Every structure is written in structure tokens, then in C-alpha cells.
């Protein structure tokens, strides 16, 4: 443009925009015309330069201010450069046959500070940094399909941190929770929601406004059915989230990429991935081929991390004008290790997030509320300070959390092999099972999977079709599914005085704020459907209804509640209940560890929780509630279902000796299993005209349950409860009787001359069902058998235990007149004996259409 002859300044300024648009095309057209340059020389030269650009940023400071919160991030240096296959700095280019480009980003000395400013906007005193001088490195791996590809086919970006040390003070905790609420509100779109006028009148009500995350953005098509947003539609369509900009942030970001495109891009020869049906010719009638979304894998790995909770206290200064100084005291530390966060996604069709932790433990530090229970001069064992343990250690588990990552020398990318990704829901669920997750991690494993497939189930749906094709052919129906699976490995929790007071103190500090919530729950608006459902819509719903499934599994949980060694809950509970905290006690007792320390232990082998809810509840309920006779399948999906299964739960008394070991469990509640099922109707206001439809329903099953205890065990349980509920003015609990402990916890192998009788209460085959409707509440159930008896073991060798029944049913009373009837345990005649109790209760509710009560 500058070499044009006869161009005046006026004509040049008048045609700036036209020349700017024509400049890239002219550059590309001029390149092949030069006889000295090979075809594509300019493109290859620019690509080689771009692939080896080094970026260095020094002293980067980011700051966020809101209300009294000041969040700042300081990074000393950040550098991005190209590396070779050994991840060493090198000058590389994309060459066949690998077609791979590797880059590394190093961040040095990252410090995150969270401070509180006063009304004038100044920070009176600076808190301890949340994160201090942490360094981490990121590896990027790009795989291309061919030399001319503009977008990689596979993008792998993973970050590694060796040591991550976080610290939070009691004043930073409310601000930290505030920032988390902000992130969640932005994720779900509660902030910056579009106005009501932005939606089309014929598109129906807005279902929910959420962030651009796969599986979250939905809209309605012309028929009122749900279809997912396309990312290009969400950010690049007129009238979108930002009406003031002609293009979205995606287009703005891509504008920085050199636009070396020309006529061949319009012909579909730009190197992007075209989705073409098998058997179709490349030169078909479709002019604009649909690009395939790249597979993106994002990972974060941390070898060891620690989160320390601190309490601050002001220091008195001699000078009045001197700045206020604050001293912090560490009271609690959470130490996870082997942390993995992996995200795998491909456009809108597939999104998966996996989080795993190899091991985790929580430790008490220093003192709490004036009680110096873990000071250095007490010489207490480290095992006494640990009150939470889950999973295994890295020394025993190994580096399994880095499996198939860019930091694993055995991964395919580090051995010159193209990695394979599982992008099918069926194969994913078969590969990443609960057992596989526990074998790789051990403490915690979460797998969130969202998929969107076409109605025929022949593959995943990519981006939406072009507008020209959408006018000719209707969009194919899509099938969405969302599954969350959470598995918690074997864990042990020891709730002694030190742990309970620290946990409650953290909760009290988190609630000590006056922040207004970002969003308030709005009342559910019930809008009647304008047009009845068509047969096509009903048949499509009968075939598939999108749901969200959440599964939680707990494995081998052990919770131990010890007798309170000190009790200052009367100063914490009012704060937790929203009241004013009472004054602190004038004198705090010196901490004296109680040994032996009796405790109540709860053990459960396995707990399963499943929760199912319709993905688009308001639309589904609005459609089904308008039907005169909906099918059972449609009614079933209008509820939120919850299943709870508990296997081998038991509770008993134990005691911790001076060495820290616990004695064998004395069962108070023998092992039993139970199940609970409940369902809740979604949007009950839509069903006011359908009174026979149940709003809530609950089913409880208990095959067997028993409670047994001696008099000494019952007194010890009472003393344990009173140690937490009653205490002296200075927090000192009442002393336990040594004779009571000796009577409960006898030495093994020693028999008492006069053993104490055991009172045992048991029930069998309990079934209970609760149901609530608009006009009536119902309850029905059965109890198979009940038994209450006193059992006395034999005092001498060869003597049998004595059983004295108090209540037992059902029982055969034909021998009631005999003397031996009272001294025998009677069993039902057979398993087919009738239940002891069966009941049914119905209570009518006063409604608008009821004529009387």
C-alpha cells in the first residue's frame, strides 16, 4: 500500500479500513508469484518464528479490590519458551512424522496476599501471605494432524508444583470464602445475568443463566425443547452477553493471531479438521466444511501441600503513634499429598474432570483459646496431634498420581507415541471405575462426566451446524447426560477436645462477616405452557430424558469421639448460632492429658449415596403437568430421587492408653445394615390441580437393629456426653471414676466373679413408608419382631448364661401357664409368622377445595 503511486493523503485516509482488510490477502497472493520463493515459504517462515517466540515477564502484579478485600498476586518472573523431546530449551519446528510442538512456562516466586482495608481505603496492618514464593512449571504439548494445520488436534497443558504451602488467618478466612462465593456466582451466571429483553419472545422462559461451561449452557429451540448453546453463538452472536461489542472476546483474542489466510481458506483447504460422513466425496455440495473441535487436556499436579489456619492477636505498643502490629499463632494444619486435577474436553460434546488425592491428614498445632494443649514444652507424641487420616502416603503408594501426565516419563508423549483419549461415555465409565480410582489415588477420587450425543447414539455431536444448513434441515435431537462420582477411601477421624475446638473456631471465624450475598434465591415462577405437547415431543421424552446423577461412596469410615479433656464450647456455640459471644473465662485451666482416655467409636464398612435430578426440571415439569394422563416414566423423571445404603455399621466403647493405642471395641450397637429411599417432586406449585400426585415419598428398611449395654457402660456413655455438655466455669470437665473405667475395660482373660448383666433391645424387619400429597399425609409400616431381655454370662466354668426376657413378640403363648415359660427365650414358629405390628395412618390436610376438616 505504501508503494502505490499517485495516492494522496486524503485517499489514503479514506480507504484505511479497506486496505487493512485487503492487506493479508495481498500478502499471500504476492508470495507464490515470486519465482525465487517456493510455495508456502512465507507461511512456513512465519510459522517457524511463531513456534519459537520466547516470552519473558518480570515483576507481574495483579490486584483485585472489592469492599474491604484487597487480593494481590505478585510473580517475580514468568518465562515461556520452546523445548525439545527432553523438555530442554531448543529451537524447534513442526516436522513429520511426529507433528508435535512442546513448550514450557516457568513461574518463579509467586506470592498471593489477602489483606483487609479500613473505611478510608488503607490497609492498617498486613496479614501473612496466603502463598509465599511458590514456583511451578507448566508443560504444553501440541499435536497436529498435518503441516498446514492452524489449530492442533490435541492440546495438553499441565502444571506441576512440588510444594504448595498455604496459610489462612482468622481475618482472611471470611474474605477467602467471599472470593470463593464470587467464583461460584460467576460460574453459575448469578452476576451479570442478561436482561429479560435479551431473550426472544417466542423462545420461552430462560432456563438458567450460567457460565460458558460444557453441560451448563442451554437454550430453547423453536419447539421449546432444550438444546445446548454453541460457544460461537454465545460469544459472537448479536445481542449476546455484551451488546456493546460487535464481536465477543473469542474473536478479539483470535485477532492477535497473524491472519495469513486467503482464497484457499474459503475452499476448505486451510488444514482444519473436517467432519465428513464415511463414503462422501471431498468435493461435495457442502461448501463450508465443519471444523472438528480439538481435544484439550488440562492438568494440575502437586506433590505435597499444606493449608495452615492461624489465629491473630494484637500486640500492645509503647508508642501511641506506632503502627499496630499483629502476631499470628498456628493452630491447625491440613496436609494433603499427591494431588491431581485433570480436565479433558472436546468442544461441547465431551467434558470430564477428575480430582484425586493420594493421602491427607490434619494436625493440631500450638494452643487454642488459651489452652496450651500442643505446645512444644509438653513433649506430646505426634500421633496425638493427628485427628484426621485418609488414604496412603506417597512413599507407600508411589507416583501414581502422575500417571500418563507430561511429568511421567512413561507417558506416551514422552516416548514419541501419540496419546489416545477416551471420548466415549461407555468406555469412559468402564475404564475409570471406582476400583481404578482408588488404585491410582487412595484418599479421594472424583469423576465428573458430561456428554452430549445425537439421538441415534452414533457419536458425539460437535459444534452446531452453519445457519444456512440449519434453515434447511432441523437440528438432530441430542441426548445429554451428567454423572458425578465421588469416592472417599478409608479414613479415620478422632474428635477429641483439641480437634473439635479448632474446627468450630474455624467455622465461627468464617461466619464473622457482614458481607451481603451476591445473589438471593428467587421464588419459583410457575408459567403455564402455551401449547400442549406434540406427539413428537412426547415420543422423544419417552425415549430419553437428560438427568444429573451424583454418586458418593465412603469406604471404611471410623469416627472416634473421646471424652472432653477441656470444654469451652459455651463460648463458641453462641457465635455459631448467630448470637453474641459471651465473655471469655477469667482463668484457663492448664492442660493435663487424660490417660486412659475413654471414647465412643463408630465404624461403617461402606456408605452409598445416589442422587438423581432432571437436568431441565422446569421445562419437563411444565410439559408433564399439563398432560391429563402422563406415563409412569415421565412422572418418575419429574422427581428428585435419593438412595442411601449403609453396610455394616456398628458403634462401641474403646479406650486409648498412654502409648496411644486403642483397646478392642466393646460393641454397644452390633453390626447392622439399612437402606433409605426418598423422592421429592420438582416444582410442586405446578401440580396444584393434580392432587393425586405424591409430592414426597420416603421408604425406610431395617432388617435388624440392636442396642446392648451393661450398667457400667451406660454410666460411661452418660459421663462422655456430659463432658461435652456440662463443664465447670473455667472449662474443666468433671473427673471420671477410675473404678468405673476398670469395670468397663477389664484386662483380657480376667473373669469377674459377679459379672454384670447386659440389657439388650432389638427389632427386626422394620419397614416404614411415608407419603405426602396435596390433600393427605400417609404413613404405613410393619415391625417384624421386638425383643428386650437381660443376659447374664455364666460366672463359673460350665455354667450357662441366663436370659431373662422382658418383652418379646411375636411369641407363642400357649404354654403361658407353665413356670418355665418366663425363663426361656421363645422364637417364632417359622419365618412365615405374622409381623408383630402393622399400621397405617392417614391425616387429611386443609386445602382450598376441602369442604370440611
Residue, then its C-alpha position, 0 to 999 in steps of 0.5 A: x500500500x505504501x508503494x502505490x503511486x499517485x495516492x494522496x493523503x486524503x485517499x489514503x485516509x479514506x480507504x484505511x479500513x479497506x486496505x487493512x482488510x485487503x492487506x493479508x490477502x495481498x500478502x499471500x497472493x504476492x508470495x507464490x508469484x515470486x519465482x525465487x520463493x517456493x510455495x508456502x515459504x512465507x507461511x512456513x517462515x512465519x510459522x517457524x518464528x511463531x513456534x519459537x517466540x520466547x516470552x519473558x515477564x518480570x515483576x507481574x502484579x495483579x490486584x483485585x479490590x472489592x469492599x474491604x478485600x484487597x487480593x494481590x498476586x505478585x510473580x517475580x518472573x514468568x518465562x515461556x519458551x520452546x523445548x525439545x523431546x527432553x523438555x530442554x530449551x531448543x529451537x524447534x519446528x513442526x516436522x513429520x512424522x511426529x507433528x508435535x510442538x512442546x513448550x514450557x512456562x516457568x513461574x518463579x516466586x509467586x506470592x498471593x496476599x489477602x489483606x483487609x482495608x479500613x473505611x478510608x481505603x488503607x490497609x492498617x496492618x498486613x496479614x501473612x501471605x496466603x502463598x509465599x514464593x511458590x514456583x511451578x512449571x507448566x508443560x504444553x504439548x501440541x499435536x497436529x494432524x498435518x503441516x498446514x494445520x492452524x489449530x492442533x488436534x490435541x492440546x495438553x497443558x499441565x502444571x506441576x508444583x512440588x510444594x504448595x504451602x498455604x496459610x489462612x488467618x482468622x481475618x482472611x478466612x471470611x474474605x477467602x470464602x467471599x472470593x470463593x462465593x464470587x467464583x461460584x456466582x460467576x460460574x453459575x451466571x448469578x452476576x451479570x445475568x442478561x436482561x429479560x429483553x435479551x431473550x426472544x419472545x417466542x423462545x420461552x422462559x430462560x432456563x438458567x443463566x450460567x457460565x460458558x461451561x460444557x453441560x451448563x449452557x442451554x437454550x430453547x429451540x423453536x419447539x421449546x425443547x432444550x438444546x445446548x448453546x454453541x460457544x460461537x453463538x454465545x460469544x459472537x452472536x448479536x445481542x449476546x452477553x455484551x451488546x456493546x461489542x460487535x464481536x465477543x472476546x473469542x474473536x478479539x483474542x483470535x485477532x492477535x493471531x497473524x491472519x495469513x489466510x486467503x482464497x484457499x481458506x474459503x475452499x476448505x483447504x486451510x488444514x482444519x479438521x473436517x467432519x465428513x460422513x464415511x463414503x462422501x466425496x471431498x468435493x461435495x455440495x457442502x461448501x463450508x466444511x465443519x471444523x472438528x473441535x480439538x481435544x484439550x487436556x488440562x492438568x494440575x499436579x502437586x506433590x505435597x501441600x499444606x493449608x495452615x489456619x492461624x489465629x491473630x492477636x494484637x500486640x500492645x505498643x509503647x508508642x501511641x503513634x506506632x503502627x499496630x502490629x499483629x502476631x499470628x499463632x498456628x493452630x491447625x494444619x491440613x496436609x494433603x499429598x499427591x494431588x491431581x486435577x485433570x480436565x479433558x474436553x472436546x468442544x461441547x460434546x465431551x467434558x470430564x474432570x477428575x480430582x484425586x488425592x493420594x493421602x491427607x491428614x490434619x494436625x493440631x498445632x500450638x494452643x487454642x483459646x488459651x489452652x496450651x494443649x500442643x505446645x512444644x514444652x509438653x513433649x506430646x507424641x505426634x500421633x496425638x496431634x493427628x485427628x484426621x487420616x485418609x488414604x496412603x502416603x506417597x512413599x507407600x503408594x508411589x507416583x501414581x498420581x502422575x500417571x500418563x501426565x507430561x511429568x511421567x516419563x512413561x507417558x506416551x508423549x514422552x516416548x514419541x507415541x501419540x496419546x489416545x483419549x477416551x471420548x466415549x461415555x461407555x468406555x469412559x465409565x468402564x475404564x475409570x471405575x471406582x476400583x481404578x480410582x482408588x488404585x491410582x489415588x487412595x484418599x479421594x477420587x472424583x469423576x465428573x462426566x458430561x456428554x452430549x450425543x445425537x439421538x441415534x447414539x452414533x457419536x458425539x455431536x460437535x459444534x452446531x451446524x452453519x445457519x444456512x444448513x440449519x434453515x434447511x434441515x432441523x437440528x438432530x435431537x441430542x441426548x445429554x447426560x451428567x454423572x458425578x462420582x465421588x469416592x472417599x477411601x478409608x479414613x479415620x477421624x478422632x474428635x477429641x477436645x483439641x480437634x473439635x475446638x479448632x474446627x468450630x473456631x474455624x467455622x465461627x471465624x468464617x461466619x464473622x462477616x457482614x458481607x451481603x450475598x451476591x445473589x438471593x434465591x428467587x421464588x419459583x415462577x410457575x408459567x403455564x405452557x402455551x401449547x400442549x405437547x406434540x406427539x413428537x415431543x412426547x415420543x422423544x421424552x419417552x425415549x430419553x430424558x437428560x438427568x444429573x446423577x451424583x454418586x458418593x461412596x465412603x469406604x471404611x469410615x471410623x469416627x472416634x469421639x473421646x471424652x472432653x479433656x477441656x470444654x469451652x464450647x459455651x463460648x463458641x456455640x453462641x457465635x455459631x448460632x448467630x448470637x453474641x459471644x459471651x465473655x471469655x473465662x477469667x482463668x484457663x485451666x492448664x492442660x493435663x492429658x487424660x490417660x486412659x482416655x475413654x471414647x465412643x467409636x463408630x465404624x461403617x464398612x461402606x456408605x452409598x449415596x445416589x442422587x438423581x435430578x432432571x437436568x431441565x426440571x422446569x421445562x419437563x415439569x411444565x410439559x408433564x403437568x399439563x398432560x391429563x394422563x402422563x406415563x409412569x416414566x415421565x412422572x418418575x423423571x419429574x422427581x428428585x430421587x435419593x438412595x442411601x445404603x449403609x453396610x455394616x455399621x456398628x458403634x462401641x466403647x474403646x479406650x486409648x492408653x498412654x502409648x496411644x493405642x486403642x483397646x478392642x471395641x466393646x460393641x454397644x450397637x452390633x453390626x447392622x445394615x439399612x437402606x433409605x429411599x426418598x423422592x421429592x417432586x420438582x416444582x410442586x406449585x405446578x401440580x396444584x390441580x393434580x392432587x393425586x400426585x405424591x409430592x414426597x415419598x420416603x421408604x425406610x428398611x431395617x432388617x435388624x437393629x440392636x442396642x446392648x449395654x451393661x450398667x457400667x457402660x451406660x454410666x460411661x456413655x452418660x459421663x462422655x456426653x456430659x463432658x461435652x455438655x456440662x463443664x465447670x466455669x473455667x472449662x474443666x470437665x468433671x473427673x471420671x471414676x477410675x473404678x468405673x473405667x476398670x469395670x468397663x475395660x477389664x484386662x483380657x482373660x480376667x473373669x469377674x466373679x459377679x459379672x454384670x448383666x447386659x440389657x439388650x433391645x432389638x427389632x427386626x424387619x422394620x419397614x416404614x413408608x411415608x407419603x405426602x400429597x396435596x390433600x393427605x399425609x400417609x404413613x404405613x409400616x410393619x415391625x417384624x419382631x421386638x425383643x428386650x431381655x437381660x443376659x447374664x454370662x455364666x460366672x463359673x466354668x460350665x455354667x450357662x448364661x441366663x436370659x431373662x426376657x422382658x418383652x418379646x413378640x411375636x411369641x407363642x403363648x400357649x404354654x403361658x401357664x407353665x413356670x418355665x415359660x418366663x425363663x426361656x427365650x421363645x422364637x417364632x414358629x417359622x419365618x412365615x409368622x405374622x409381623x408383630x405390628x402393622x399400621x397405617x395412618x392417614x391425616x387429611x390436610x386443609x386445602x382450598x377445595x376441602x369442604x370440611x376438616 
